């Protein structure tokens, strides 16, 4: 499967998450504590289900809030509450747009060099030519240079 097809398939899977992502904001005291309390499960009961001491539950809930919890630990905590831990990285906009935006930045830098050279030769491009050239460069970057797209410029 080529990269474009893989990206489109991934985009179809992630698109629904982008729409609901803001509704899934982490509760202020963390998901573990929020779900545990909603289930009327005490820290002692959860500790027993995880096979740890009660103080470990407090530490676990604090580590989730500070971002110092592992995915493995989140998965184990979810299972202890008869839940499923879901993990995803959700692009803020469609990946094709992210790629095109990045290609625009790279193309703009290249176009500045080309434009400067042409001005030195007294062959400056007008705005229409510049736009056409930029679109051509953007398409070329996406098609042929995608692997280098994220190299620092």
N, C-alpha and C positions, 0 to 999 in steps of 0.2 A: 504494500500500500504506500503510495507516495505521500510526502509530507502535507500537501494541500488537502488530500482526501482525509488523512488522519486528523488534521486540524479542523476540518468541517465536521467530522464525526464527533470529535471532542466538543466542539462548539454546540452541537445539537444537544449534547448531554448537559453542558454547563449553563446554557441559556436560561432554562427555568430557574436555576439557582440564583442567577443574577437578579431576576425579578423579585425573588422573595428574600434575598440576602439581608436587606435592611430590617425585615421583620424577625430575623433570626439573631439579632444582636444579643450578645452574651448578657445574661442577667448580672446586675451589679455584684452579687455575691457568688457568681459562678453557676454553671450548669449543674455540677454535682450536688451542691447544696440545695439549689432550687428544686431539682427533681427529687432528691432524697426527702426533702421536707414536704413536697407535694404528695409523695407516696406515704407520708406519715411514718417514715422509716427513721429510727433514731440513729445517732452516730454509733452507738454500741451495736445495734442490729446490723448496720452496714459493715462495721469492723468484723463482726463474726462471719458474715457472708464472704468477706475478702480474706479472712484468716489473718487479720492483723489486730494490733491493739487499738483501742479507741482514739488515743492521741494521734495515731497515724491518719485518721479520717480528718481531724482538724487540720493537720499539716497538708494533707492532700487537697482539701478545699482551699486553703490559703495559696498553695502552689499553683492551683488552676487560675486563681484571680491574678496572681503576679506573672503568669505566663511561664512558670518554671516546671510545668508538669509534662511528662512524656506522653506520647500518643499511646504507648502500651498501657500506661497507668490509666489514661482516660478510657480506653477500651475495657479494661478490667473493672473499673468503677461502673461503667454503663452496664456491663453484664451482671454485676452484683445487684443492680436495680431492675433487672429484666428489661434493659434498654439496649439500644444499638448506638455505638459511637460512630458518627459520620464526620469524615474529614475531607475537605476539598479546598483547592485553591481556585477562586473564582475571579476570572479577569473582569475588570471594571467595565469593559465594553467588549464587543465582539473582537476576537483575535485578529481577524482580517483588518479591522480598523486600527488596532494597535500596531500591526506590521506596517500598514500604510502610513500611519503617523510617524513611525520611526524612519521609514524610507524617505518621507518628506524632509526630515531633518538632514539626512545624509545627502539627499539630492540638492537641497538648498546650499549646502557647503560646496558641493561640486559645481553647481551652477554659478556661484559667486566667482569661483576660479575661472570658469569658462567665460563668463561675462567680462571679468577684468581683462583677460587676454584679448578678447574681441574688441574691447574699448581701446586697448593699446594699439590695436591694428586698425582703429577707426571703423570698426564694423559692429558697433553696439547693437544689441537686440532691443526691439520694442517690447512692450509689455505682453502683447499677444504671442510673440515668438518665445519670450521667456517662459510663459505659462505652458506653451506647447512642449518646449524643451524639458521643463520640469516634470510634466506628466510622463514623457517618454523615459526620462531617467528613473523616475519612481517605479514605473512598470518594469524596467530593465533590472533594477536592484531587486525587486521582489521575485522576479522570474529566475535570475541568474546568480544573484549574490546573497541570497537569503541567509546562508551560513555566516556571512561576515556582517550582517546587518547590525548586530549588537556590539561589534568591536568599537572601542572608543574612537571618536573622531578627533 
